[in-house]
Amino acid sequence: MPGGAVRTSLGCCNFGLMLLAAALRCPVRDVRYKMSDTRFGLTAVNSQTFYQTLLEQLASGPVALATVVSGDAEWVGAKLLIWGDAETAGSLPDATATQLISPAFEVMKTGLPQNITLEISQGDILQVWLARWQGAEAITITQAILTNLQSQRPQRLVIPLVSGQSPYVIEVGQSLRNLQGQNAYIEEIATCPI
């Protein structure tokens, strides 16, 4: 991804929105959520269930969160939680989840995020950002997401794609100027499949 690029997942369920981040002058991605696909053993998980699972697992220890940040548009925005004894939840195909288990354990151990390139099928290449979520800060972010999902208040999850920076939540319409010059994945949080 070029320096200063921001990938976004906005809307829900194939709205096909394209936004121009004029203030940042960087590309913004249209994302389509993959509802289900039996070819890959995929079952949709709604946002509420996904973040509730994340919150429950954070109470027990670190969780690796894999987010597809680029590649085939139908997969961008898909997520997978990995915790405990290789348990998973999310919307990445089983074969992809299997490829992420070993790196996820390394990320949970070291705390250093990884940008992983995966081939999920013939020619479908995905870039997956794998990061550790742990402790009070991760719990606070997850609780804020769940609260806003329940109230249906528009918000965005910003995942900096650099080591040493934590994800955070901003209101829709809040300035993204502080991201200028860095890579980030930005997603509008909505109660639709992850």
Secondary structure, 3 states (H helix, E strand, C coil): CCCCCEEEECCCCCCCCCCCECCCCECCCCCCCCCEEHHHCEECCEHHHHHHHHHHHHCCCCEEEEEEEEECCCCCCCEEEEECCCEEEECCCHHHHHHHHHHHHHHHHHCCCEEEEEEEECCEEEEEEEEEECHHHHHHHHHHHHHHHHHCCCEEEEEECCCCCCCEEEECCCCCHHHCCCCEEEEEECCCEC
